[in-house]
Amino acid sequence: MEWLLRIEDLQESIENPTWEEVYQYLLDGKRVTAVYLESKDGFLMAGGGEVIKGRTRYIVEYFNQGGRVIEGDSAILINEDENDDLQDLIDEHEDFIHMNIKQVGTDVFCHLVDFPKVVSAFRHFYETGRLFEDLSWE
């Protein structure tokens, strides 16, 4: 499969990156706040890397580009970890707003996932071109 890795903050693109290159940019939360792994069918985006109350969190979203990876235009990774008290992420001094084509809202804490889930989603997508069904998407 042919891939294009776009690194938003560095305004760089890498054609057919290795998994190690993808992982390196996912891990780089200091210079990079958005990474896009694109194929002809669609792209997976990870954004954020924000530290909220001591925990680094990301948003991962898939967008169709005419492929049949998912039904519909997009899917967002959700956090269904029973051991993860998402209310602990709320900071009354911060406003968190997530926007995409379909919605604008502040109730997005279920969309904030930890780094291991980001890696799982991207690794599976890189290897198969599909979303990882062991993770929860909406």
Kinemage of the C-alpha trace (Angstrom):
@kinemage 1
@onewidth
@group {chain A} dominant
@subgroup {mainchain}
@vectorlist {calphas} color= white
{ca met a 1} P 0.000 0.000 0.000
{ca glu a 2} L 1.227 3.486 -0.782
{ca trp a 3} L 1.265 5.935 2.117
{ca leu a 4} L 1.840 9.623 2.597
{ca leu a 5} L 2.746 10.807 6.086
{ca arg a 6} L 1.958 14.490 6.621
{ca ile a 7} L 3.374 16.253 9.651
{ca glu a 8} L 1.337 19.416 10.163
{ca asp a 9} L 3.531 21.618 12.341
{ca leu a 10} L 6.724 20.859 10.433
{ca gln a 11} L 4.948 21.209 7.074
{ca glu a 12} L 6.667 18.040 5.918
{ca ser a 13} L 5.458 15.016 3.989
{ca ile a 14} L 7.109 11.622 3.664
{ca glu a 15} L 6.131 9.274 0.850
{ca asn a 16} L 5.915 5.607 1.824
{ca pro a 17} L 7.259 6.053 5.361
{ca thr a 18} L 8.495 3.133 7.414
{ca trp a 19} L 6.547 2.231 10.540
{ca glu a 20} L 9.474 3.603 12.562
{ca glu a 21} L 9.075 7.024 10.886
{ca val a 22} L 5.334 7.063 11.580
{ca tyr a 23} L 5.951 6.112 15.214
{ca gln a 24} L 8.686 8.745 15.597
{ca tyr a 25} L 6.324 11.560 14.581
{ca leu a 26} L 3.448 10.233 16.694
{ca leu a 27} L 5.802 10.302 19.672
{ca asp a 28} L 7.052 13.845 18.990
{ca gly a 29} L 4.612 15.909 21.045
{ca lys a 30} L 6.964 18.878 21.358
{ca arg a 31} L 7.239 19.906 17.707
{ca val a 32} L 4.279 18.025 16.232
{ca thr a 33} L 0.628 18.323 17.243
{ca ala a 34} L -1.009 16.646 14.214
{ca val a 35} L 0.023 13.656 12.088
{ca tyr a 36} L -1.871 12.331 9.051
{ca leu a 37} L -1.306 8.895 7.517
{ca glu a 38} L -2.944 8.943 4.086
{ca ser a 39} L -3.794 6.370 1.439
{ca lys a 40} L -5.957 6.665 -1.659
{ca asp a 41} L -8.926 5.412 0.403
{ca gly a 42} L -8.685 7.753 3.379
{ca phe a 43} L -6.521 9.067 6.157
{ca leu a 44} L -6.025 8.581 9.866
{ca met a 45} L -5.229 11.697 11.883
{ca ala a 46} L -3.833 11.984 15.398
{ca gly a 47} L -3.950 15.368 17.024
{ca gly a 48} L -3.219 16.779 20.394
{ca gly a 49} L -0.668 15.287 22.683
{ca glu a 50} L -1.965 17.736 25.263
{ca val a 51} L -1.122 17.127 28.890
{ca ile a 52} L -4.368 17.494 30.821
{ca lys a 53} L -4.026 17.136 34.585
{ca gly a 54} L -0.788 15.204 34.141
{ca arg a 55} L -2.081 12.833 31.429
{ca thr a 56} L -1.177 13.078 27.747
{ca arg a 57} L -4.235 12.712 25.527
{ca tyr a 58} L -4.899 12.609 21.786
{ca ile a 59} L -7.801 12.649 19.359
{ca val a 60} L -7.695 10.062 16.549
{ca glu a 61} L -10.057 10.385 13.612
{ca tyr a 62} L -10.416 8.615 10.271
{ca phe a 63} L -11.727 10.354 7.147
{ca asn a 64} L -12.883 8.569 3.991
{ca gln a 65} L -11.538 9.680 0.643
{ca gly a 66} L -13.802 7.514 -1.483
{ca gly a 67} L -12.614 4.195 -0.100
{ca arg a 68} L -14.635 1.537 1.679
{ca val a 69} L -12.750 1.434 4.964
{ca ile a 70} L -15.820 2.529 6.923
{ca glu a 71} L -19.417 3.373 6.201
{ca gly a 72} L -19.858 7.141 6.247
{ca asp a 73} L -17.486 10.064 6.059
{ca ser a 74} L -15.521 9.725 9.283
{ca ala a 75} L -14.995 7.762 12.488
{ca ile a 76} L -13.464 8.895 15.747
{ca leu a 77} L -11.698 6.710 18.285
{ca ile a 78} L -13.461 6.678 21.626
{ca asn a 79} L -12.218 5.837 25.085
{ca glu a 80} L -14.252 3.053 26.674
{ca asp a 81} L -11.728 2.098 29.329
{ca glu a 82} L -13.705 1.386 32.496
{ca asn a 83} L -10.639 2.122 34.618
{ca asp a 84} L -10.217 5.555 33.096
{ca asp a 85} L -12.115 8.244 34.983
{ca leu a 86} L -12.551 10.790 32.208
{ca gln a 87} L -14.040 13.308 34.606
{ca asp a 88} L -10.537 13.602 36.075
{ca leu a 89} L -9.535 15.263 32.811
{ca ile a 90} L -11.940 18.145 33.282
{ca asp a 91} L -10.233 21.374 34.204
{ca glu a 92} L -12.686 24.110 35.077
{ca his a 93} L -10.126 26.699 33.937
{ca glu a 94} L -9.813 25.219 30.431
{ca asp a 95} L -12.262 25.013 27.558
{ca phe a 96} L -11.817 22.051 25.243
{ca ile a 97} L -13.612 22.367 21.948
{ca his a 98} L -13.486 19.750 19.202
{ca met a 99} L -14.740 20.618 15.755
{ca asn a 100} L -15.195 18.543 12.658
{ca ile a 101} L -17.475 18.712 9.665
{ca lys a 102} L -20.448 17.315 11.560
{ca gln a 103} L -20.197 18.689 15.086
{ca val a 104} L -18.989 21.329 17.440
{ca gly a 105} L -18.997 20.521 21.103
{ca thr a 106} L -17.313 20.637 24.447
{ca asp a 107} L -18.356 17.171 25.626
{ca val a 108} L -15.447 15.376 23.990
{ca phe a 109} L -13.736 13.679 26.896
{ca cys a 110} L -14.707 10.242 25.563
{ca his a 111} L -12.649 11.141 22.457
{ca leu a 112} L -9.468 11.734 24.438
{ca val a 113} L -7.330 8.595 24.244
{ca asp a 114} L -3.939 7.689 25.617
{ca phe a 115} L -0.799 7.067 23.559
{ca pro a 116} L -0.958 3.235 23.504
{ca lys a 117} L -4.376 3.430 21.783
{ca val a 118} L -2.982 5.922 19.260
{ca val a 119} L -0.120 3.546 18.481
{ca ser a 120} L -2.469 0.540 18.163
{ca ala a 121} L -4.776 2.428 15.807
{ca phe a 122} L -1.943 3.707 13.609
{ca arg a 123} L 0.017 0.444 13.564
{ca his a 124} L -3.019 -1.565 12.438
{ca phe a 125} L -3.968 1.085 9.865
{ca tyr a 126} L -0.384 1.170 8.556
{ca glu a 127} L -0.261 -2.615 8.212
{ca thr a 128} L -3.766 -3.228 6.821
{ca gly a 129} L -5.268 0.042 5.566
{ca arg a 130} L -8.260 -0.604 7.852
{ca leu a 131} L -9.407 0.598 11.256
{ca phe a 132} L -8.508 -1.624 14.213
{ca glu a 133} L -11.753 -3.350 15.199
{ca asp a 134} L -10.457 -4.168 18.702
{ca leu a 135} L -10.708 -0.437 19.439
{ca ser a 136} L -14.007 1.471 19.755
{ca trp a 137} L -14.973 3.890 16.967
{ca glu a 138} L -18.052 6.050 16.454
